Amino acid sequence: MVPAISCSNLFKNYGPNKVLKGVDLEVPSGKIFALLGTNGAGKTTLIRSLLGLIPTSGGDIKVLGEEPYQIGPKLRQRIGYVSEEQGLYGWMTVAGLINFCKALYERWDDSLIHKYLDRFQLNPKSKVQTLSKGQTVKLALILALAPQPDLLILDEPMNGLDPLAQYEFLQIILKDYNLEGRTVFFSTHILADVQSTAHQAAILHNGKIQTVGNVAEIRKNIAKVKVNNDTDLSSSAGVRLNQNPAENYYLVPQETLSQVAAASEEVISEVTLEEAFFYYCMKSDRHD
Ligand code: ATP
């Protein structure tokens, strides 16, 4: 099956600022895939590059099998996108905007629109510019879902949503969006939600993908060890956790566990996604 997204050796510079420095990524069809990265890591830049919204500085991209600039109107209808700022026409009413968008698509699920307007308590008569931040995100999500896209790309969709709305959002993605052959690609730095939602994830840091794979595997690849206070594992592959200065915890790759066994007082063989994320970012800061 053609991957939903693939890019190789992708570069993007903004003047002297090298944001993407050789990104290799393959997102399989039919999966929920999370792109993780700190503020400014280049998540939005990567997403905008994938969609052909900005020119890249080098590399190859294919989205649903096509290069971004070759994507014609038919294929574009199969890609749903919610940007960080949503960018909806504020002067329209909710109903007016829905009708405007509906006219642009061959496939459009009216029942989904009604269901979610109701569930999110969005008044069709409200002007879009009067909606709260969270209501605007919800409206943008409904508009992206109604054409039943094969690929849904969401840039930090949880931003501005309260915990209940975040939960509702995750339920839509998990239960209501028919994943058969369809793909969700979303960027975030809310890692707790990734653990419960995403099948696969990639960590973007210092312009490169530091690790990619099944979320459970990413966690299992790293272990947490407590060593005595005189031991310093930083010179090997370890990254120190500074949660409590009295305790000397390090994150280490699973395969190096045998090398540090003699100094280990306690081994926690599966870390949280936050800890794995911290490990890959810190390790990259040391070497890249
Ligand atoms: P956040 O989580 O804070 O939204 P991000 O991972 O989405 O961050 P980007 O918005 O892609 O990161 O920004 C990556 C880098 O590219 C930043 O240093 C940013 O200043 C720079 N950048 C982004 N857009 C532009 C632009 N249009 N012109 C110049 N620099 C830009």
Residues whose N, C-alpha, C, O or C-beta is under 5 A from the ligand:
A	BS01	ATP	Y14 V19 G37 T38 N39 G40 A41 G42 K43 T44 T45
